[in-house]
Amino acid sequence: MSEQEITTTPRKQAPGDKPTGIKLVAPARPHERAGEIRFVEMPREQTPRLDVLVLNPPSPDGDLFLRDIARVGRRTRDGIIWPQTALAQIAAVVKEAGYTVEVIDAIGLMMDWKSFEKYMWEKKPRYMIIHATAPTLTNDMRTTFIGKAVGSITMAIGTHVTPMTRETLETYPTLDIVVRGEPELTIVDVIRTIDRVVAEERAAETVPVGNPDLTPPWRKLPFPDASYLTTRGRFRGVPPAIIARALRETLGVGYRDEHGEVQINPDRPFIEDLDTLPIPLHDQLPWQRYKVPIVGGPYTFVLTSRGCPAGCRYCIKHVTYQSSVRHRSPHHVLQEMIMLKEMGLRHIHFEADLFTVKKEFVYDLCHTIIKEGIKLRWSCNSRVDFVDEDELRLMRKAGCFMIAWGLESGSEEVLKRARKGTTVKRIEETIAASHRAGIMNWGYFIIGLPGETVETIQQTIALSKRLPLDIALFHIATPYPGTPFYYEAVANGWIRMNQWEDYDMYSHTVLNYPHLSSADLEYWAKRAAREWSLRPRPIMTFLKGATNPETWGQLWQIGVNHLKWIGGSLRNEGLRRLGGSTM
C-alpha cells in the first residue's frame, strides 16, 4: 500500500486492529515539504541589554575567597569578606563614559551559580568583565562560557591573567580579551573601539553582527573544526574577527587575531593623576556584608595610592602598579570618606600598596580628617621602615585604630634574601611604637620564603610571640607568576603543581624545596598559628572583641574556623616530624 497523507482527524485505532500502513503527517503549508523539520527563531528581545557587567565570580564551592585586582586570590579561613572597591571603581569609569553598568560581587552576595545564570539571561550584558585569580581560574572562566551563550564580549582582569595572558587565552576559547595591568582606561577604550567598529561595519553591511554567520563557506562545511569556530564567529554576539580588527592598536590588551592566534599589544602607561578617576560606585556593592576580624561590620576600602618603591621579591606589585607611586589628593580622599559616612559606614581601610609610602601625604590627610571632624575609624597597611612614632600618634588621633604590617620573617637571612629592606630590630621597635600610640597591630608572616629552614621558621614563631600583636596570620609562601620569586622557583625546580587551583597559600602550597617539602611547609604554617594563638594575649584580644555585639558572632566563627585549620592531623603529624618533642 502506498504512503498517503491524511489531513483529516483520524479515528482511534481499536484493540486488535491491524496496522493500516498509512503514515499520518501534518498538512503541508505553502512552500513547505510534508514532514520537513523547520527551524524556530527566538522572539526578539523586548528590553534593552545591559552595556557592561563588572563581576566578582561565584565561589567554586561556597567558601569565601578573597579577590582584588591588585592582590592575589586566596581562600579565607578567617571569615573575611573582601570589599570589591576596585570593581566599583571600574564601574564608575564606565558609567562616566556613558554606558549602563552593574557590579555583581557574587562572593559578597553569596550568589550561587544558578542565580548567576538567571541574572545573565535576564540582563544579557554586551560586555562582561571578570576578575580571575589562580586558585579559582577554571571556576572563573565558567562565567565566560555563560557570557558567550548570552552574546557577551568577555574580558578578564587581575594579577594572574596579566602575566599569563597568552596561556589563559589559549586555554579558554570563550574568553575574548585579557585586560592587562591598570584596567580602567583600557576597558573604556576597548568598549568604545569595538562599538565603533561594529557600527561602521554594520553600516557597510560587510559582516554579520548578533547571530552566527550562516553564509558560505559555512554551508559547505558539514562539521567545521574548532579553529574555524573560534576564528569565524560561531558564538553569539560580535564575531571574533571584528574584535580582532578593532583591537589591533589598543594598548594594554591580549586577544586573538583573525586566524585565532593570540596577540599581546604593548602595555598602557599608568594613569598619572588618580584624582581624575570618579569616586567608586560603592552603592552598587553589598557593603553591609563586608567584614574583617575585630572591626565588626560593615567596612570598605578607600584607595589612597598605587605603587610601592620597595623591592620585595615575592610581592605581586611587580605585576600590578610596580615601583612608581601615584597618590590621590587628601581632598579627593575626603570626598569619598564623607560619602561613605552618609551611606552609613563607620569603618574604612585605606587601600594602597603602601599607605605610609609618602610622609607628606599621611600628614596632610590626617590633618584634613581632624580639621573636618570626620569621625570614621580607619585602618591601613604599612612597612616598619616607612613610619615613625610621631607619625603613628598623629594617625591614631585622626582615627587609625589598626595597622596591618608585612613582617614576613624573624630571620635576618630570610629578610635579606627576600629584599625586604628591613631588620628584625626595626620590626620590634616599630611595632612597639605603634602599640604605645594606642594602635592595634595585625602582623602578616610568610612561611617558606627562599632560604627558609626549620631554624628560621622557629625564629619567626619566636618573633611573633615577642611582638605586641593583636592578630597574626601565617601564610605559606607562594611564587605568583610575574614576581621575581616565581622565576627563581621555576629556575630551581621548586614548583610542583597540576593546575593553577593549587595556588592557595592558606590551605596548601605548590612549593617543594629539597629540604622542606610542601607537607613540611603546611605543617609549620599551622604550628606557627597554633603556637601564637593559644597564648594569653591573643585569647584576651578575642575576649575583648567578644564583648562587642557587632563583632561577637563574627569572632566566634573565626575562632572556630581557625581551630579547625590548625587542628586536624597536626597532632599526629607533629609527633612524627618532631620525634615527640614538646612545643
Salt bridges, closest charged atoms under 4 A:
ASP17 OD2 - ARG11 NH1 3.36
GLU32 OE2 - ARG38 NE 3.02
GLU36 OE2 - ARG33 NH2 3.36
ASP51 OD1 - ARG126 NE 3.04
ASP61 OD2 - ARG75 NH1 2.89
ASP63 OD2 - ARG75 NH1 2.77
GLU102 OE2 - LYS123 NZ 3.13
GLU117 OE2 - ARG142 NH2 3.71
ASP140 OD1 - ARG67 NH2 2.99
ASP176 OD2 - LYS148 NZ 2.75
GLU182 OE2 - ARG306 NH1 2.49
GLU182 OE2 - ARG326 NH1 2.81
GLU184 OE2 - ARG306 NH2 2.78
ASP189 OD2 - ARG268 NH2 2.75
ASP195 OD1 - ARG126 NH1 2.90
GLU200 OE2 - ARG196 NH1 3.52
GLU201 OE1 - ARG245 NH2 2.92
ASP213 OD2 - ARG232 NH2 3.84
GLU258 OE2 - ARG248 NH2 2.29
ASP267 OD1 - ARG180 NE 3.03
ASP275 OD1 - HIS332 ND1 3.51
GLU336 OE2 - HIS282 NE2 2.62
GLU336 OE1 - ARG328 NH1 2.67
GLU351 OE2 - ARG71 NH2 3.81
GLU351 OE1 - HIS349 NE2 3.99
ASP353 OD1 - ARG71 NH1 3.31
ASP385 OD2 - ARG383 NH2 2.85
ASP388 OD2 - LYS359 NZ 2.95
GLU389 OE2 - ARG393 NH2 3.06
GLU389 OE1 - ARG436 NH2 2.92
GLU391 OE1 - LYS359 NZ 2.66
GLU408 OE2 - LYS420 NZ 3.12
GLU428 OE2 - ARG466 NH2 2.78
ASP470 OD1 - ARG537 NH2 3.73
GLU488 OE1 - ARG313 NH2 3.45
GLU488 OE2 - ARG417 NH2 3.07
ASP504 OD2 - ARG75 NE 3.50
ASP520 OD1 - ARG577 NH1 2.08
GLU531 OE1 - LYS465 NZ 2.74
GLU531 OE2 - ARG527 NE 2.62
GLU550 OE2 - ARG346 NH2 2.08
GLU573 OE2 - ARG576 NH2 2.79
GLU573 OE2 - ARG577 NE 2.29
